[in-house]
């Protein structure tokens, strides 16, 4: 099983992109802590189908007080569905299914690519 994002072309143009507003990505109801991520400084290279950007993580307590902050540079490559199918086959796998989410929804532009494959 492989989980990828299906690229939205408006975010894949050359050069720098505007930061995306912070969003909560995880919440622990037992402790009330939340993890917020903010991305910024995205730099795209459409020729290599790659981008890099700075991700900053904020861990906050139940009252919103900052407990910890960390950041890193993330480098990713986007892959189109037809390309991923071809790559799986080139590597000796047989694609069984591609879904648009983990609930086995149909593949769709701009959603996830959840591939299920087996070795030949």
C-alpha positions as CSV (number, residue, x, y, z in Angstrom):
1,X,0.0,0.0,0.0
2,X,1.3,3.5,-0.9
3,X,-0.3,6.8,0.1
4,X,0.5,9.9,-2.1
5,X,-1.2,13.2,-2.7
6,X,-2.7,13.9,-6.1
7,X,-1.2,17.2,-7.1
8,X,-3.4,20.3,-7.7
9,X,-1.9,22.0,-10.7
10,X,-2.6,25.5,-9.4
11,X,0.0,24.7,-6.6
12,X,2.6,23.3,-9.0
13,X,3.6,26.3,-11.0
14,X,7.2,27.5,-11.0
15,X,8.6,29.8,-8.3
16,X,7.5,30.7,-4.8
17,X,4.0,30.2,-3.5
18,X,2.2,32.2,-0.7
19,X,2.1,30.6,2.8
20,X,-1.0,28.6,3.7
21,X,-2.8,29.6,6.9
22,X,-1.9,27.5,10.0
23,X,-4.1,24.5,10.6
24,X,-4.6,22.0,13.4
25,X,-3.4,18.6,12.4
26,X,-3.8,16.6,15.6
27,X,-5.7,16.9,18.9
28,X,-5.3,14.8,22.0
29,X,-8.6,14.9,23.9
30,X,-7.0,13.3,27.0
31,X,-4.5,16.1,27.5
32,X,-6.1,18.9,25.5
33,X,-2.9,19.4,23.5
34,X,-3.1,20.3,19.9
35,X,-0.5,20.3,17.2
36,X,-0.7,23.1,14.6
37,X,1.4,23.2,11.4
38,X,2.2,26.3,9.3
39,X,3.8,26.0,6.0
40,X,5.7,28.8,4.1
41,X,8.4,29.6,1.6
42,X,7.2,26.9,-0.8
43,X,9.5,26.8,-3.9
44,X,8.3,24.7,-6.8
45,X,10.3,23.1,-9.7
46,X,7.8,21.8,-12.2
47,X,10.6,20.3,-14.4
48,X,11.6,17.8,-11.6
49,X,8.0,17.7,-10.2
50,X,9.5,18.7,-6.8
51,X,8.9,21.4,-4.2
52,X,10.5,22.3,-0.9
53,X,9.0,24.4,1.9
54,X,9.4,25.2,5.6
55,X,7.0,23.5,8.0
56,X,6.7,24.9,11.5
57,X,5.0,22.9,14.2
58,X,3.4,24.4,17.3
59,X,2.4,22.2,20.2
60,X,-0.1,24.0,22.4
61,X,-1.8,23.1,25.7
62,X,-5.6,23.2,26.4
63,X,-5.5,26.9,26.9
64,X,-3.6,27.6,23.7
65,X,-0.2,28.3,25.5
66,X,2.8,27.3,23.3
67,X,4.6,24.3,24.8
68,X,7.0,23.6,22.0
69,X,8.0,24.9,18.5
70,X,10.0,23.2,15.9
71,X,10.6,23.5,12.2
72,X,12.1,21.7,9.3
73,X,12.5,21.9,5.5
74,X,10.4,19.4,3.6
75,X,11.2,18.3,0.1
76,X,8.6,16.3,-1.8
77,X,8.0,15.1,-5.3
78,X,4.6,15.0,-6.8
79,X,3.5,12.0,-8.9
80,X,0.5,11.8,-11.2
81,X,-1.8,8.7,-11.0
82,X,-0.9,7.4,-14.5
83,X,2.8,7.9,-13.7
84,X,2.5,6.1,-10.4
85,X,0.8,3.1,-12.1
86,X,3.7,3.0,-14.6
87,X,6.3,3.2,-11.8
88,X,4.7,0.4,-9.8
89,X,4.7,-1.8,-12.9
90,X,8.3,-1.0,-13.8
91,X,9.3,-2.0,-10.3
92,X,7.6,-5.4,-10.6
93,X,4.3,-4.7,-8.9
94,X,0.8,-5.2,-10.1
95,X,-1.5,-2.4,-9.2
96,X,-4.7,-3.8,-7.8
97,X,-6.5,-0.5,-7.0
98,X,-6.1,3.2,-6.6
99,X,-8.5,5.1,-4.2
100,X,-9.0,8.7,-3.5
101,X,-9.0,8.2,0.3
102,X,-8.7,5.6,3.0
103,X,-12.5,4.9,2.8
104,X,-11.9,3.4,-0.7
105,X,-13.5,6.4,-2.4
106,X,-12.9,6.8,-6.2
107,X,-9.7,8.5,-7.3
108,X,-10.3,12.2,-7.9
109,X,-8.3,15.2,-8.9
110,X,-6.6,16.9,-5.9
111,X,-7.3,14.2,-3.4
112,X,-5.1,11.4,-2.2
113,X,-3.7,8.4,-4.1
114,X,-4.0,5.3,-2.0
115,X,-2.5,2.5,-4.1
116,X,-2.9,-1.2,-3.4
117,X,-0.4,-3.4,-5.3
118,X,1.1,-6.8,-5.1
119,X,4.4,-8.3,-6.3
120,X,4.2,-10.3,-9.6
